[in-house]
Amino acid sequence: MARRVTIQDIADELGISRNTVSKAINNTGILADTTREKVLQKAIEMGYKQFSYVNIPGIGKTDSIFVPLALKGEISLFTSRFIGDSHFASTMLDNFQREISSLGYTFVMHRIQKDEIKNLVMPASYDTTKSTGIICVEMFDKEYCSMLCELDIPVLFVDTPVYGLDGPLKADILLMDNQSGIYSFVKEMVHRGRKKIGFIGECAHCQSFFERFLGYQNAMYMAGLPCPEEYCIIGDIGKPQAMNCEDYLLYLKRHIKKLNPLPDVFICANDFVAIDVLNVFKELGINVPQDVYLCGFDDSPESRVITPSLTTIHIHSQIMGFTAVNLLLSRIKEPSLNFRTVHTETNLMYRESTGD
């Protein structure tokens, strides 16, 4: 069975960005006509199927005429940061965009600026007359997210601010399973005789990080093991805003230097935290896996190519994309549905950082 051609495949063939290909195929954004035509022709040659255009039968390839599908509305992506290829949501959004485009929706990204978040205002690029629904990724300001929930428009959050005792947002929420893989990992570490286990990651950064920390605590409790405070390097829970990279590395170094002895294992809130920890370890002369085991979360591309390769928990980003489509479109169709929180499957992947 032939593999389905993706937007990334087309971008790689042409040596241009995936965003440019997406704009051409979905007829969004501003592109030069020559660029749009070049992308569409290459997409046809490669057998790409998920156009926001349809080909008129009987027209030769070089004279192809495209007409827009009957559009049902615009789905808006709200994000507070750039989502690169290493982010788990990159593949998820590719699938999400492909699916909604095939159903007649356009997809437009809005980067929410700091002043817009502070002042609780919608982005200037957002058109309320066109938008049918909003999907939020990397949106972790609680007040801003609450403001979005008060709009008369369907909203889906992929991860959220930590909601704790306040309860979840009044919207549909999509998360990955943040606990089962950690339970399995702790059980295996205990089986290997590695019972001193710590956790690293700002647990107030987002709901996923918080759930992963809870997963660690619950797994240790179920194993009859303590969670020593000095082994939990979790930032200031009263300050949910993440530190910048330089400050965070200094924070990690300061806390890790105090540890004597080291734990047997550290579980990290995601792979990028684990990579930061690995860099601090190297600076301090601590070897992985000889001196301490390390586990991340996300199964990012970087986790497979660093040395040592990183034991981590794999997120099924494509499944998350399809689930996001189902959640948001069902909310558009039936706004009165009860709010839903859905967790998608994850899987533990053992690699060199745990001696595998």
Buried (B, 14 or more C-beta within 10 A) or exposed (E): EEEEBBBBBBBEBBEBEBEBBBBBBBBBEEBEEEBBBBBBBBBBEEEBEBBBBEBEEEEEEEEBEBEEBEBBBBBBBBBBEEBEEEBBBBBBBBBBBBBBBBEEBBBBBBBBEEEBBEEEBBBEEBEEEEBBBBBBBBBBBBEBBBBBEEEEBBBBBBBBBBBEEEEBBEBBBBBBBBBBBBBBBBEBBBEEEBBBBBBBBBBBBBBBBBBBBBBBBBBBEEBEBEBEEEBBBBBEEEEBEBBEEEEBBEBBBEBBEEBEEBBBBBBBBBBBBBBBBBBBBEEBEBEBBEEBBBBBBBBBEBBEEBEBBBBBBBBBBBBBBBBBBBBBBBBBEEEEEEEBBBBBEBBBBBBBBBBE
